Structure formats: C-alpha cells, structure tokens
Amino acid sequence: METVAGDSPDTPVGADPDDAAEDVSDRQENLGTDPAVLALIEGLKGPKTSVQVMTTSGWSLPVMDPNVAKSCLVFIPDRIDKEKIMDFTSIHLASLIPAEQIQNRWLNRMVPMPDHVMQAYPPSITSLLHQILKSYAGTAIRGRGVLPFVHPLQTADYEWNESLSTCLSAVRILDNPILGPEKTAVNLIRSAMSNIEKEYLSYSPMGALAAFQAYLIYTLALYFYVEQDRDDYLANAMVILQALARHVTLQGLAVRSKASNCRPIWEEWVAAEAKRRTILVMYLFDTLLAIGYELPTYLMVELQGLPAPGPKSLWQARVRTDWKLANTACETHWDNGAYLRIFELWPPPPTLDAFDAQRRRNRVDLWLEDVDEFGTFFYAFMASTHGQRIPQELS
C-alpha cells in the first residue's frame, strides 16, 4: 500500500509481471512438507484426471489421481491454523526518514534545529494526550487488551519477543501491591529497562522492535503510575527511547515499492505498521513530557513523509487470507498504494490551489473511513495544528 523505494530483483525478460509479483515465499510457507504436499506431488505422477485441490492460501493445484486428491482433502483442513503463523525471519523494509533526527529530537530542544517548527498545544489537546497515553499504560498494567501499537499476532511465543513478553508481565506488578511495595516494582522495571539499553544493538530486527515497544511501555508506566521525584530519569529514558527508535528506523519503516514488482507480504506490513505506530506514540509522549518539563514542543517535521496510521481492516486481520483480501481492496481505493501521508493531516498551506486542497480533503475523508481508535485519536491530535504556520515543503 505504500509507494516507497526499495531493492528487489528485476523481473526476468519476457516474464509475466503478475507472476513475478507473486509472493512465492508465502506459497512455500502455506504448503510446507506435510503429508498433503507429498500427496499433491505424488498426484502429479498419476493418470491424467482433471481434479483441482484448493489450498488454504486460496490457490489451487492440479492433482491427476482422484484417490490422491481425496487423501489431500483429509490433510488440508488441518493446515488452517498455518494461516495465523507468521515468519519474520526474512522481512525487508524500506527506510523513509532521517533516523538521526529521531534520535536527537529530545536533545535538540536545547539547541533547536533550523527546520523545526514550534507548536503550542491548547490545554484541551494536552488533556486529551495525557488521558489517552495514560490509558495505554493502564491497558498494559491491568492486562486488559492489546496496545494499539503492538500487533496482536506479534505477541505470540516468538524467541525474539522476550523483551516485550517480560515487559507485559513485569508492569502488572504495579496493579498488584501484594507482590511487593512500589519501590520494588520500580527497581524491577528500571532494571529491565537497563538490560534493554545494554543489549538492543545485538537483537534481530524484530527483537529490536519488541525491545523498543517494551521500553516505551515501561516509560509510560513509570510516568503515569509511579510517583516521580524530579531526578530527570524520565528525560534520560526518553533519550534512550529515541536511540531505540533510530535503531529500528534504520532497519526500515515501510514495505517495498510497487515498482519492484513485489506484492506486500503480511509479515512485512505488520512489522512496518507496528514500528511506525510505536514511533508515533513515542513522539506523542515526547510532546507530553516536554510540556511537563516546560520545554518547547515541535511539529513532527521529520516524520512528514511517513504513512498515516494504517487501515483498521488490515491491522485487525487475524489470518493471511483476510489480510490479503483487505490489502487488495485498500490498494484499489488508494491508487495502487499512494496512501495518506502524515503531513496531509495538517491544514493545507495558503499557496495550495483549490483543486489540490480539495483533493487533500478527499484523501483525508477516505483515510478516516477505515481507521481504528488509534487513527481517530491521532487525527484529533494532528487537527490541533490548525492556525499554525506550516512550512511549504510539508505541503
């Protein structure tokens, strides 16, 4: 859905682009080497009888022997759960934004960059920001659901997911005083944060994302649910958090370009969307923390080219076939991948002509038709920039 630059092998001369675009690895994962696949292979050796067996990935294979086809149908329903299994070992994402500007966002308040645009938020927006981010911390502490920046299928029992799993268990202590005094809970959380800080550079790409999400959850929990003395711990934590954000940004934030003849892969979309949502929540918390420290707040200039929070229909899909169908529909609506960008949520600059201004409003309307609660909240926050000077390059 996102039109970005990316590396991909060229399509062979004379090859059908649609065939080149097919997600071959997806096929291989769905079929594997179970008895159903072996039966299919054996069936190809049998007499030429016209029989089609539909696999769980939604495509059919010819089976020449009706008896083999019958045996295949016994095994294939057992593979339905495979639709929910995700393989993050070979994802390839494209970078979109300057990672260094993310890492230095908090520190640049001391020496502002020339392209930073100050943004003062009214009390009503500050209150909204506080309450929504607090609800994220509360969701984690009370275990009342999945956070809007952590994909539900991302929380499965993956080896690389240890940081996030540990976090979601550790913060529950803050809701259960019987497990120990608050000081013990805080020491445990800070120790886990210290471990992430020391080790995240050695993690796999998905392990780094899980560590980034865990560190953000820990920081939110400390800010909203622990009495803080002003020892600058949270400010220091924000610096580490933005270093983590830089690290995952360097590993890519968007699926590859349509120009590369690659159809989006579910795992890549989930990883990219979870990364971007986590970065956006971090930026929102950065703003709230700066307000608390009475520091200046700035527009998200460095994130201007990122896609806005993704469609609800894609984020909430729980099986591969549902995601593919939703992705095809979204691509149709969004002109083959020209998805809404964050800067389009700001008011159009006065230099934008009437036609382009109306086109932008139409795109925002289309985006709002398929956003979840996080997208709605993000829209409300971004709408607060009305009346501010928007740089021409953001238009």
Secondary structure, DSSP 8 states (H G I E B T S, - for coil): -B----------TT--HHHHHS-HHHHHHHHTTSHHHHHHHHHTTS----EEEE-TTS-EEEES-HHHHHHHHHHGGGGGGGGG----TT---B--S-HHHHHTTTGGGTS--TT--B----HHHHHHHHHHHHHHHHHHHHT-S--TTS-GGGGSS-GGGHHHHHHHHHGGGGG-GGG--HHHHHHHHHHHHHHHHHHGGGS-HHHHHHHHHHHHHHHHHHHHHS---SSSHHHHHHHHHHHHHHHHHHT-SB---GGGT----HHHHHHHHHHHHHHHHHHHHHHHHHHHTT---B--GGGTTSB-S--HHHHT--SHHHHHHHHHHHHHHTTTTB--BGGGGS---TTS-HHHHHHHHHHHHHHHTT--HHHHHHHHHHGGGTTS---GGG-
